[in-house]
Amino acid sequence: HPISAYVLIRTTNPQKSISELEKLPMVQAIIGTSGDSDIVARIGAAARENLLESVVTKVQGMPGVLSTETLPAFSKF
């Protein structure tokens, strides 16, 4: 995917959210963490609009997801 981002996810049920994220084809990696975020997911897309749609409709719409923060990833500066 030419466009990707790391999505920091706060959720009431990290295990369930990880299971749901694993079903999404655009998810490239999932990392469990502690602190303000419960999960970090790397999400890829063909275009910026597709990436935003995936985060807003698929990730934020998952049961138990309280909030997300999206950090675009750049391959070169």
Secondary structure, DSSP 8 states (H G I E B T S, - for coil): --EEEEEEEEES-HHHHHHHHTT-TTEEEEEE--SS-SEEEEEEESSHHHHHHIIIIIITTSTTEEEEEEEEE-S--
